[in-house]
Amino acid sequence: MKTDIPFLSLKDVTIKYTDEIHNAVKRVVDSGWYLQGEENAHFEQHYAEYIGTKYAVGCANGLDALIWIYRAYIELGIMQEGDEVIVPANTYIASVLAITENGLKAVLVEPDPNTLELDENKIEEAITSRTKSILLVHLYGRCAYTEKIGELCVNYGLHLVEDNAQAHGCTYRGKRTGSIGEVAGHSFYPGKNLGALGDGGAVTTDNKELADCVRILANYGSQKKYVFKYCGRNSRLDEIQAAVLDVKLRHLDEDNRLRQRVAAYYYDNIRNPYITLPTRLPDENNVYHLFPILCEHRDNLQRYLQEKGVHTLIHYPIPPHLQECYAGQWDCASLPITERLAMQELSLPISQVITGEDVKQVVEVINSFR
Ligand SMILES: *Cc1c(COP(=O)(O)O)cnc(C)c1O
């Protein structure tokens, strides 16, 4: 009997590099040094080199990375409470939380339903005199930056912040996402393209003031032991996680190429009149954190796939503006595209460890859905 195809087997992902990972963990365990040591320093240096920025600062998770970025803008006097930040309405809630957590106002802008990325043509109408920043989310592993978005930032003096939680390794005209804007937040949640064996995050930037401020905020607001400049928090990256990430970073490009092969197979072979695939752009370098498809009968499709042993997930079933935690915060009637995508999106299994046989099986089952 054929076994089920999981959405993602983290066990297999870890097994792929088991010797290197075990060595790295053992090295830290045996060293007796577990926080703010050489492992962090090495990983930060390698990650900054990889992304193409002067600085990378490790922190506890991706949400904190984004929170510290906006908190730093506030501490440095660049933004203040009540300022507005434009963010895609269909993002994972962490992007929005990072804005509201800082007393800033999240202005939700609809995505392009073909690419699922922030619609460059809907940004300008959302800009007001209080708009200070765009939080550009490279959703599903695809670069969301466009020349037009860059021009809008220049013309309106907006700080471009990237949420690169889903797009480690993605490039735009030779530049990695995470180095395109002024500063970027990264998540190393285990299921991300570059994932730790637990939580982890980082901020990358060329701006020394921002990098220094984030580093201080994530370490209790302290630069010098027992001297506190800001009311920060404890939001550091463990040495063990840094060591594991340093191992997996070396394999990231190869892992992303494997994801791209899976995606290419899906694009070439999924043929079903009830299913729409996102548009592929000619010169994009999508790293396919997820492989989203759209289907009007999404729930039926998901049930059908489940019965045939293919596990899928929805990213995301309830958009931020419809969540209980944000009840009454936005005029919900105006986000029809986001709400439709939440009803129609389904993510297929994709990873660096899914077998060709399983990918073929997924396609066969999908194509047989009526
Ligand atoms: C995963 C994710 C985050 C948050 O990362 P955590 O490490 O889980 O806190 C932020 N933004 C997006 C788009 C994400 O997918």
The ligand as a Gaussian input file, in Angstrom:
#p B3LYP/6-31G(d) Opt

LIG

0 1
 C        6.767000      32.897000       9.279000
 C        6.481000      34.310000       8.972000
 C        6.755000      35.348000       9.868000
 C        7.106000      35.147000      11.317000
 O        8.101000      34.314000      11.604000
 P        8.212000      33.543000      13.023000
 O        9.624000      33.157000      13.057000
 O        7.264000      32.397000      12.964000
 O        7.868000      34.518000      14.088000
 C        6.611000      36.654000       9.429000
 N        6.143000      36.931000       8.215000
 C        5.817000      35.967000       7.337000
 C        5.328000      36.353000       5.988000
 C        5.955000      34.627000       7.691000
 O        5.617000      33.680000       6.811000

